């Protein structure tokens, strides 16, 4: 890590009451420094906490009245993806089902519970979901039962269910209206277009035999690009969907398994990755002079910024509104990095 820039991010730390499983930034412009923090407890009963950060005083605050119980550990969490304050103040969570919670001044209440297994008392775990600002009516979920489901949350109905892979589906990401991608235990990245539900396109397969891909994030600011991570891998593979067989770049400076990736919003040139080596690395992935189709660099790309925490980092989320803030989480600590 000695090759990393001398410039270090500013760091602000919040101590949660529980180990942290997942984190989300608010998207409303009147709540842009608010985060939702999910617990990681072995019990059935877990917690979601709402934390406010004041960038001017560097203080954190939390209202205990807004802490609410969550069945099982939340696998993902996201706020309603719109800046408009006229929209309801809603946060979505996944676990055994997709749940939408409405946030009031002094309490939070369950608004919707969406489950594709209505006929069984057992539900297949939802491993992740994505909720995009260009189509706020739809939430895409993925599950260990090999399916991806598109929910119409306005009507609270299952719009589409696809058998997406041969194995468990671990992550899902919208790339545009009607288009999403997913990764699976079968080691593939597959792209789906809801206008042709019979087909999917495999755009990348893990070169490590029989090794799942666990993380996927489509670059919302520049949808030419997506990034994926394999199980027990120290590498982040960046793909250009127009030339998918050759990764644009393979980022391989981590010394432990990568646990999370997050693209910078708005410009989409930078990516932050976090790993078991306790490092958060910020990369300039796609420079202004980038030309597609000339093959990918591998291994020799150095991170632009580095931050070392005190333990394995599990989660990273780049703020959608405060563009120079990144949230990471490890053990029971939420850290905000000013980059």
N, C-alpha and C positions, 0 to 999 in steps of 0.2 A: 504493500500500500504506500510505500515511500514515494512512488511516482505521482501520487495524487496532488492536485493543486494545493498550494499553501493556504488558499482561502478556505476558511471553515464556516459552516452554517451556524447561525445563532440557534441556541437550543433552549426550549422552555418545557418543563416537565410537570405533568399532573399525575398524582398517585391515586389510582382507582381503588375501590374497596375490594375488588376481586381481580384475579388474573383475567387478561383481556383476550377475547377471541377474534373480534372484528371491530372495525371503526368506520364511520362515514361522516363526511362534511355536509352541512346544510347547504342548499342551493339558493334559498330565498335571499334576496339582497338586503332584507332587514334582519337577517340572522346569519350572516355570512361567516361569522367566527364561532358558530355552534357546531358541536360534534355529538354524534350518538356513539356510545361505547357499549359493546356487548361482552358479557362475562364468559369465562371458560371454567365451568364447574362440573364435576362428575355427577352431581345431583340432577334429578329431573328439573328442579326449579332453578332457572338461571335469571339473570337481571339485564335490563337495558337502562343505561344512565345517559342523561343529556348534560353535556358539559359546555359552558360558555367560556371563551377566551377573549380577554381585552388586550389587543395588540399595543395599546398606548401605555397601559400600566403593567403589562405582562402577567396579569392575574387571571387565575381560573376561578370559576364559580359553578356550583351545581345546586339545583333545587331538589331536595329529597322527595318532594311531592310528585315529581315527574319521573322518578325511578319506577319501573314496572317489571312485573314478573314475566319470564319467557320460558315456555316449555322446552327443555333441552338446550344445549349450547347453540346459539345462533350461528349459522354457517356464513351468512352475509347480512348486510344491513345497508339501506339506502334511503335518503330523503326524496320526497317528490321532486323530480328533476326540472324545476322551473324557478326562475328568479321572481316571478310575479307573486306579489303578496295577496292577490285576490284568490289564488288557489288555496285549497285547504292545507293546513300544516300537517302533513302526513309523513310517517316513516314506515318503511317496509322491512320485514325480517323474514329469513328462511330458516327452516329446521326440519321438523316433520311435516310442515305445511308452509304455504306463503301467507303471511299475516300483514294486514295494513292497520296501523295504529294512528289515531288522531290525537294531536297534541293540543291541549287547552292550557290556559294560564296556570291552573293549579292541579291538573291531573291529566293522565293519558288514558284513552280508552280504545279497546279493540273495535275496529270499524268493519273489517272483513277477514274471513278465514277461508282460504282457497286450497282445496285438496283434490287431486285428480283421481284418488282411490275412494270414491264414494261408496263402492259396494263392499269394501273390506274394513274391518276394524283396525287393520294395520295400514300404515302409509309408508311408502318408500321415501327415504330421506332425500330432501332437496339439498343438493351440494352447493348450489350457488344460483344467482339470478342477475339479470341486468335490466335496468329501467332507464331509458334514454330520453333526453329532452326533445328530440325530434318527433316522438310519438308517445306522449305521456300516458295515453290510454292503455298501452300494452306493456306487460312485464313478461320477460322470457325467463323460464326456470329450467334447470337441468337436474337430473336425478340418478341415483344408483340403479334404477330399473331400466337403464339404457335410453330413456326418452327425454325429449325436450318438449316443454309445454308453453304455448303462448296464451296468456290470460288477458281478457278484456276486463280491466279492473273497474271501469265505469259501470258495466252491466253485471260484474261479478260472475262471469262465465268463462269456461274453458273454450277458447276460440279454435286452437289447433293443438293436436298432440302427435308428435312424430317419433318413431323409433329411429334414433339418430345414429347410434353406434352399436358395435357388437358387445361392448362392455360398459361398465359404469361411466356416466358422463360427469366430469368433475368441474367444468367451468363453461361459461357461455357469455357471449358478448355481441351486442348489436353493432352492425357496421354501417347501417343506413336504413331507410324506410323499407320494410319487408325483408331485410337481409340480416342474417346473424351467423355466427360461427360457434363451434363448440369443440372441446377437447375431451379425451376419454382414456380409459384404461387400455383401449386398443392401440394407443400411441399415435392417433391421427388427429389432424385439424381438418374439420369438415365445414364447408360453407353451404348454407341453405338459403333458398329464395322462396318465400311463402306463396309466390305466384306460380311455382311449379313444385308442389310438395312431394312428388314422386321421386325426385332426384336430389342428390347432394354432390358436392365436388370436394374430393380429398385434395387439399392444396399442400399438405406437408405430412410426412410420417417420420416419427422419431427414429433416427438411425441406430439407436440402441435397441437391440431386439427385445421384444416383449416388455417394453418399459412404458408405463403410462405417461401421458402429458397431463399435468395437474392444473396449470394456470394458463389463462388466455386473456389478453386485453387488446381489443381493436382500438386503434388510435382514432378517437372521435374527431379530432381537429384535422387530421390528414388520413382519410380512410384508405389510402394506398397501403398503409402499414398496420401490422399487428405483431404482438410479441407473445411468445409462449415459453413455458418452462417444463422440463421433464422431472419425474420423480427422482429424488436423491441426486439432482444435477446441480453443478455450480455454474451452469451456463444459461443465459437468456438468448433465445433465438428470435431475431427480428426478421419478419417476412414482408416482402412486397407482393401483394396478392396478384399482381400482373405477371410476375416472374417468380412463382412460389417455390420451384424446385431448388433454387439457389438462395439461401438466406442472404438478406442484405448485409447482416453482420451477426456474429456470434460473440456476445459479451461474456468473457470468461475469467474475470479477475477476482471473483469471489473464491474464498477458500473453504466454503461449506455449501450445503444445499440451499438453493434460492427458494424463498417462501412466498414472495410477493413482488408484483411489478405494478407500476402506475405511470401512465403517460402524462406529460404536462398538458394542461388544457390550452385552448386558444391557438397556439402556434404548432404544437405537436412535434417539436424537434427533440425534446428531451424526455428521458425516461429515468425513473428511480427504481432500483431493485434493492431488496433486503434479503438477508440470509442468516443461516445458522452461525456464520462466522462473526456475527454481531455488527456487521457493517451495513450501512445504507450508502449506496453508490449512485451518483447522479451522472448520467451519460448524455453527451451531445450525440444523438444517434444519427440524425439526418441533417447534415449541414446544408447551407443555402445552395451550394454548388452540386448537390447530389443529383446523379443521373442514374436512372434505373437500368437494369439489364446488364451491367458490367461486373456481375459477380459480387460476392460478399467478402468483406474482410473478416478474419477470424483470429481471435486471441490477442491481437496486437493493439486493440482499441483500449485506451486508458480512460478511466472515469474523470469527469470534470471536477466533481466535488465528492468528498468522503466525510462520513460521520460514523464514529464507532460508539456503540452503546455498551451497556454493561452485561448484556445477555443476548441470546438468540432472538432476532427480530422476526416476528410472525406476520406483521401486517404493514402495508404502506398505502396511503391515499393522498394524492396531490389535490390541494384545494381547488374546486372548480371556479371560485370567484377571487380569492386572495392568491394570485398566481405565484407569489414567491413563498408560499407556505406549504409544507409537506407534513403530514401526520404519520408517525410510525408507532408501533406498540410492541412491547416485550414484557413478559411477566405481568405485573399489575401497573406498569408505567405507560402513560401516553406521552409521547414527546412530539412537540411541534418544532420543525426545523425551518428557519428563515434562510432562504437561499437566494 
